[in-house]
Amino acid sequence: MEEIYLFDWGNTLMVDFKGKDGKMCDWDQVQAVDGALETLKYLSQQHSIYVATNAADSSENDIKKAFARVGLDSYINGYFCKTNVGFDKSSCTFYRKIIDKLNVDPQSITMVGDTLEKDIKPALEAGIKAIWYNPQAQHTQSTYDIRQIRHLSEIYLK
């Protein structure tokens, strides 16, 4: 069974600069998160990689443009966002729709994201595995047993 990775966009793969509004593809400055390029390059050799984002301002094409600006686009198989899934990412229905679109077992998917409430908990509720990208080592009282990483390379440097 092939493992599929879903990655959050803002502050997981690309820096979401505070105070910037509008579509990230139009920002004067865009930047990949430290380790994103190496991680996607490594994982894409054996796994499919998708972006799962709650970005409200951007269409799938806008998201592709932003990833192209930082050279991450060639490692990504597709993009899931509110406009093409039809649901908010904080709902497990968002992830169930992705499972349906990919036509795979939920346990073949791992969601990687920096926000427990929007990325991790709904993915787990949909039956998807999850990795909490937690570079600041935030503490939480969670009933879930969640793998945490502080750098993206820890995904493949287990």
C-alpha positions as CSV (number, residue, x, y, z in Angstrom):
1,M,0.0,0.0,0.0
2,E,1.5,3.3,-1.1
3,E,1.7,6.0,1.6
4,I,0.4,9.3,0.7
5,Y,1.4,12.5,2.5
6,L,-0.9,15.5,2.9
7,F,0.8,18.7,3.9
8,D,-0.7,21.9,5.3
9,W,0.4,25.0,3.4
10,G,0.9,28.0,5.7
11,N,3.7,27.7,8.3
12,T,4.1,24.0,7.4
13,L,5.5,24.2,3.8
14,M,5.6,27.9,3.2
15,V,6.0,30.8,5.7
16,D,2.7,32.7,6.4
17,F,4.1,36.1,7.0
18,K,2.1,38.1,9.6
19,G,0.4,41.1,8.3
20,K,0.2,39.9,4.7
21,D,-3.3,39.8,3.2
22,G,-4.6,38.4,0.0
23,K,-3.3,35.6,-2.2
24,M,0.1,34.3,-1.3
25,C,1.0,34.0,-4.9
26,D,0.7,37.8,-5.2
27,W,2.8,38.6,-2.1
28,D,6.0,40.6,-2.7
29,Q,7.9,38.0,-0.6
30,V,7.3,34.2,-0.4
31,Q,9.5,31.7,1.4
32,A,9.6,27.9,1.9
33,V,9.7,26.7,5.5
34,D,13.2,25.5,6.5
35,G,13.6,21.9,5.4
36,A,10.5,21.8,3.2
37,L,12.4,21.4,-0.1
38,E,14.6,18.6,1.1
39,T,11.7,16.8,2.8
40,L,9.4,17.0,-0.3
41,K,12.3,16.0,-2.6
42,Y,13.1,12.9,-0.4
43,L,9.5,11.8,0.2
44,S,8.4,12.3,-3.5
45,Q,10.8,9.6,-4.6
46,Q,8.5,6.9,-3.1
47,H,5.3,8.7,-2.0
48,S,2.6,10.9,-3.5
49,I,2.4,14.3,-1.9
50,Y,-0.6,16.6,-1.8
51,V,-1.3,20.0,-0.2
52,A,-4.4,20.2,2.1
53,T,-5.1,23.8,2.9
54,N,-7.8,26.0,4.4
55,A,-6.7,29.1,2.4
56,A,-9.8,31.1,1.8
57,D,-8.4,33.7,-0.6
58,S,-6.7,31.3,-3.0
59,S,-7.9,28.9,-5.7
60,E,-6.1,25.7,-6.6
61,N,-4.3,27.6,-9.4
62,D,-3.3,30.4,-7.1
63,I,-1.8,27.8,-4.7
64,K,0.1,26.2,-7.5
65,K,1.6,29.6,-8.5
66,A,2.8,30.2,-4.9
67,F,4.5,26.8,-4.7
68,A,6.1,27.4,-8.1
69,R,7.6,30.7,-6.8
70,V,9.6,28.7,-4.1
71,G,10.4,25.7,-6.2
72,L,8.2,23.2,-4.3
73,D,5.6,22.6,-7.0
74,S,7.5,19.8,-8.9
75,Y,7.2,17.5,-5.8
76,I,3.5,18.0,-5.3
77,N,0.9,15.7,-7.0
78,G,-2.1,17.9,-6.3
79,Y,-3.8,20.5,-4.1
80,F,-6.9,20.2,-2.0
81,C,-8.5,23.5,-0.8
82,K,-11.9,24.7,0.3
83,T,-12.8,25.7,-3.3
84,N,-12.2,22.3,-4.8
85,V,-13.2,20.1,-1.8
86,G,-16.3,22.1,-0.7
87,F,-15.7,22.0,3.0
88,D,-13.6,23.8,5.6
89,K,-10.5,22.0,6.7
90,S,-11.4,22.1,10.4
91,S,-14.1,19.5,9.5
92,C,-13.4,15.8,9.2
93,T,-15.6,15.9,6.1
94,F,-12.9,17.8,4.3
95,Y,-10.5,14.9,4.9
96,R,-13.2,12.3,4.0
97,K,-13.7,14.0,0.7
98,I,-9.9,13.8,0.0
99,I,-10.0,10.1,0.9
100,D,-12.9,9.6,-1.6
101,K,-11.1,11.7,-4.3
102,L,-7.9,9.7,-3.9
103,N,-9.9,6.4,-3.6
104,V,-7.5,5.0,-1.0
105,D,-7.7,3.5,2.5
106,P,-7.5,6.3,5.1
107,Q,-4.7,4.6,6.9
108,S,-2.5,5.0,3.7
109,I,-2.6,8.8,4.3
110,T,-0.6,10.9,6.7
111,M,-1.5,14.5,7.3
112,V,1.4,16.8,8.4
113,G,0.4,20.2,9.8
114,D,1.1,22.8,12.4
115,T,-2.3,23.3,13.9
116,L,-3.9,20.7,16.1
117,E,-7.5,22.0,15.6
118,K,-7.5,22.4,11.8
119,D,-4.8,19.9,10.6
120,I,-4.5,17.1,13.1
121,K,-7.7,16.4,15.0
122,P,-10.1,16.4,12.0
123,A,-7.6,14.2,10.1
124,L,-7.5,11.7,12.9
125,E,-11.3,11.8,13.2
126,A,-11.5,10.9,9.5
127,G,-9.2,7.9,10.1
128,I,-6.0,9.5,8.6
129,K,-2.7,9.2,10.4
130,A,-1.2,12.6,11.5
131,I,2.1,14.2,12.4
132,W,2.0,17.5,14.3
133,Y,4.7,19.8,13.0
134,N,5.4,21.6,16.2
135,P,8.7,23.7,15.8
136,Q,8.0,25.7,19.0
137,A,7.4,22.6,21.1
138,Q,4.0,23.8,22.2
139,H,2.4,21.7,25.0
140,T,-1.2,20.5,24.8
141,Q,-3.6,18.4,26.7
142,S,-4.7,16.0,24.0
143,T,-6.5,12.6,24.2
144,Y,-4.8,11.7,20.9
145,D,-1.4,10.0,20.7
146,I,0.2,12.3,18.2
147,R,3.6,12.0,16.7
148,Q,5.3,15.4,17.0
149,I,8.3,16.8,15.0
150,R,10.2,20.1,15.4
151,H,11.8,20.0,11.9
152,L,10.3,18.6,8.7
153,S,13.2,16.3,8.1
154,E,12.2,14.3,11.1
155,I,9.5,12.8,9.0
156,Y,12.0,10.7,7.1
157,L,14.9,10.7,9.6
158,K,12.8,8.6,12.1
